[in-house]
Amino acid sequence: DKGPGDIRFTRILLNLQRSYPERVFIILGNRDINKLRFYAELQPGVEPLDSLPWDRNAKSLADWCAEQMVEDTPITRLKWMLHFMGCQRTTFKTRKQELALISATHSASDEDVLWSFRESVDPSGKDPFMLTLLKVGKLAVVLGDILFVHGGFHEAAVEQVPMRGGCQRRDSEGNFLGDIKQWVEDLNAWKDAQLDEFIQNPAWRQDSNGSRTRGGEDLILYGTPGYPDNATVVYFNPFKDGNPQLLEPHVEDYLEKNGIKRVLSGHQPHGQSPTVVRHPRTGLLTVTADTSYSNPVAEKLFNEANNRGAVTSIVRLEGDWLEIAGTLADGKKHGFRLHTNDEKCSMPDRLVGRQQNDGSWIKTVIEGEDCVQSVIGYGPPRFDLFTQTLSSRLAHFKLSDAYRDSRFMPEISPADLEFGELAVGRNLSAYTMENEMLEKSTRRLPSCISLVNDLRYQQQVFEQADTYICSWLGVVDKLTGGQEMEDRVVKKINELLNKGKRVIFVSNSSHWSRREFAEQVVKKGVKMTKQDAMRNVLNTAYTAAWYLKERNKLRPFVICSERGLLEELRAVGITQYVATLREDGAAKKEYLEKATADNVMKLIKAHSRVDSVVMGWDLNLTALKVAVASNYIQWSSKDLASATIGHNRSQDFLVVTCSSDSSGILGVSPENFLPERNFNKKPVWTPGNGSMAGFLAFQG
């Protein structure tokens, strides 16, 4: 649900599981299980659910449609479901993007997206990849001394299997009875039985009481916060106000009795690295490894759901060791190793998973700095995380009483701080870095190299990059050095491609669609297939269309002289545009007339419901085109002025310019063109897109 890769990644997982069934285990989460809803609820003509237990703030379909100003259609219903079922709000768009990437035609419609979600769980479908994932996946897995679940293991879920009727067996002292491996086997058997029911009856039907039901209904509910008594290992939040909690003593004892020394889960995002908790009484390690919101300001150009950026963490379990390593938002490396036997851990790794006396928890060790990173949460209702970086000695000194016990940690005194490798002053100064580190953690990472800002680069540094973003006009095409220079540039680009590098071409020209842009790239001699080129070109015709769709502008007035911009508008579903260009590429004669009041009013009256103006790079620009656009803007000023804080932005009149360039280049004069005036081999200039946009009359 977090990018244009759901289908392909799921298929990769399934192929791995089929190839290595004894080595690859898939743990099912709420976003996997709730996909079962799609089959019944996207059937034509069915009534929507009255309430959604997985989202207590969910709006009814009717209210949501009214708010979005859309009609109740199967496509609208799918968007409503995705919006309120824990998926990213970008999921519909990213699925459409992925379908286009993997299709033979490199395009996809809203109907294709609807079909894809239903097909993914259709028992009779050609490729029900999500249903297959649910079949091979498990609700819980025990491997050696490790328990794996999605949401977490807690008191309400111990020994609970829905078919057992909610019975938890305890002894006279309240300790849980039972074998955890048998519980895991029974829980997964119940899941399999629920899936069998779904396969037999995936659509809505009436039960004996006349209520609407479907196969697998209890399994769907098991993956929601509305599950009775919260007795589920799929949907559980192990944090309180953003801070990890120790397991209940009876749960800890149950795990110890069953030989479980480590519990791994995901589900609840928490900071930039996995959250580890070392339980001081038994040494139990719990790991919550969801870092899906580790960098919310990460670049979203190619994936709107990207909230990670370059932040990564790899969790390895080898024998009795737990190892976590990765990269933080500021680019620093982090990592540590923890043994199930606490006494075998070395400093400063041993600090990880321990709480400090201010309530924060030590999450990881900064590589090469003898520093650790700790995090404390503040809430409710939603929690904010505050990160500190401090020396390992200070972190050791600040441990809470529960973790200062000499059985677990060596003693440390103020003298150790004063005369140790790091002085108290330096340790305490770490606190002044807190805000700075927090700011860095939410700042976009710098590019590897910028030739605009730093021309003193080394070739070795340049070649370390894995992706190169290259302007097209003036860098690859239409060079003043002529064809010879262009051939040399293409040769260098192909050398990068042969080394496995990625090259992305960008242009601020709105003349071409991405399809036409890709064709130019291939024709130029760049060693890419047309399909590859489509994935590696970006221009303002595409971004303008994307932005209009994002702002729900469906009836723009488009000033342009080439068809590329119109092709991109149609590609995103905007077909009710009013353009100064015919579909065959010829200029509309009515916009070539003299700019008079009558001509302006006649054109506006013919298309009075325009909701935006798009200024492309129009090489047939006329005063009449500018006048029509200016009056659309001016006459909408009353609506713009009435906008308030609570105003729906989708109702505002929008003006989009495809580029802000003051000038543009039409070509290069040949070598024999007026050499006596030194006019040869010169760029042929024209007003740019930005200058044309400046003609629009924004002010009265």
Secondary structure, DSSP 4 states (H G I P E B T S, - for coil): --STTHHHHHHHHHHHHHH-TTT---B--HHHHGGGHHHHHTSTTPPPPS--TT-TTPPPHHHHHHHHT----HHHHHHHHHHTTTS-TTHHHHHHHHHHHHSTTS---HHHHHHHHHHTT-TTSS--HHHHHHHH-BSEEEETTEEEESS---GGGTT--GGGTS---B-TTS-B-S-HHHHHHHHHHHHHHHHHHHHH--S-EE-TTS-EE-TTHHHHHHTSTTSGGG--SSS---EETTEE-PPPHHHHHHHHHTT--EEEE-SS--SSS-EEEE-TTT--EEEE---TTS-TTS--SS-TT---TT-EEEEEEETTEEEEEEE-TTS-EEEEEEESSGGG--TTGGGTT-BBTTS-EEEEEETTTTEEEEEEEE-SSS-EEEEEEEEHHHHHHTB-HHHH-TTTS----HHHHHHSSS-HHHHHHGGGGHHHHHHHHTSPPPPS--TTT-----HHHHHH-SEEEEESBTTTBS-TTHHHHHHHHHHHHHHHHHTT-EEEEEE---SS-HHHHHHHHHHTT-S--HHHHHTTEEEHHHHHHHHHHHTT--SEEEE-SSSHHHHHHHHTT----EESB-TTSPBPGGGGS---HHHHHHHHHHTTT--EEEE---TT--HHHHHHHHHHHHHTHHHHHT--TTS-GGGS-EEEES---SEEEEEE--TTSSGGGT-TT-EEEEE-HHHHHHTS----
